[in-house]
Amino acid sequence: MTGAKKARQGVVISDKMDKTVVVLVEQLVQHPVYKKYIRRRKKYKAHDPENHCRVGDRVSIVETRPLSREKRWRVQSIMRSTAE
């Protein structure tokens, strides 16, 4: 029984590892009491098998099975490339 996979969009901040990129995902969340919007940031390690992603690329990542100790996401597509 598998549900819908989670998807996120973010910016590649590191591509130094082989077949892995670090993606920074920003999310605006409303504070429950003060109703002010807070910017939440989280870094995900994502699998990039062909090493296509570069620093600054906007990518879409999707949840997958555990690929290593910290890697549970895979790059689905490069939405905007810095090489253009």
C-alpha positions as CSV (number, residue, x, y, z in Angstrom):
1,M,0.0,0.0,0.0
2,T,1.8,3.1,-1.2
3,G,0.5,6.7,-0.9
4,A,1.3,9.8,-2.9
5,K,4.9,10.7,-2.7
6,K,5.9,14.1,-1.2
7,A,7.3,16.7,-3.6
8,R,9.2,19.8,-2.9
9,Q,10.8,22.6,-4.9
10,G,14.1,24.3,-4.0
11,V,17.4,25.7,-5.1
12,V,20.6,23.6,-5.3
13,I,23.2,25.0,-2.9
14,S,25.9,22.3,-3.2
15,D,26.8,19.9,-6.0
16,K,30.3,18.8,-4.7
17,M,29.3,15.2,-4.0
18,D,29.1,12.5,-6.6
19,K,25.5,11.8,-7.7
20,T,24.1,13.9,-4.8
21,V,23.0,17.5,-4.5
22,V,21.9,19.6,-1.5
23,V,18.6,21.4,-2.1
24,L,17.4,24.3,0.1
25,V,13.6,24.4,0.4
26,E,12.0,27.5,1.7
27,Q,8.4,27.5,3.1
28,L,6.3,30.3,4.4
29,V,4.3,29.2,7.5
30,Q,1.9,31.3,9.5
31,H,2.6,31.5,13.2
32,P,-0.4,30.0,15.1
33,V,-0.7,32.8,17.7
34,Y,0.7,35.9,16.1
35,K,-0.4,35.2,12.6
36,K,2.9,36.5,11.2
37,Y,4.5,34.6,8.3
38,I,7.8,32.9,9.1
39,R,10.2,31.6,6.5
40,R,11.2,28.0,7.3
41,R,14.3,26.6,5.5
42,K,15.3,23.0,5.3
43,K,18.1,21.3,3.4
44,Y,17.6,17.9,1.7
45,K,20.1,15.7,0.1
46,A,18.8,14.5,-3.2
47,H,20.0,11.8,-5.7
48,D,21.1,13.2,-9.1
49,P,22.4,10.1,-11.0
50,E,23.8,11.9,-14.1
51,N,25.2,14.9,-12.2
52,H,23.2,17.4,-14.3
53,C,22.3,19.8,-11.5
54,R,24.5,22.8,-10.8
55,V,24.6,25.4,-7.9
56,G,21.7,27.9,-8.3
57,D,19.5,25.6,-10.3
58,R,15.8,25.5,-9.3
59,V,14.8,21.8,-9.0
60,S,11.8,19.7,-8.1
61,I,12.6,16.8,-5.8
62,V,10.4,13.8,-4.9
63,E,10.4,11.4,-2.0
64,T,11.9,7.9,-2.6
65,R,13.2,4.9,-0.7
66,P,16.3,5.4,1.5
67,L,19.3,5.5,-0.8
68,S,21.9,6.2,1.9
69,R,22.1,7.3,5.5
70,E,20.8,10.8,4.8
71,K,19.5,10.6,1.2
72,R,15.7,10.0,0.8
73,W,14.9,12.3,-2.1
74,R,15.5,12.2,-5.8
75,V,15.8,15.0,-8.3
76,Q,12.6,14.8,-10.5
77,S,13.4,17.7,-12.9
78,I,15.4,20.9,-13.3
79,M,12.9,23.7,-13.6
80,R,15.3,26.5,-14.2
81,S,18.9,26.1,-15.0
82,T,21.7,28.6,-14.3
83,A,23.6,27.4,-17.5
84,E,21.0,29.0,-19.8
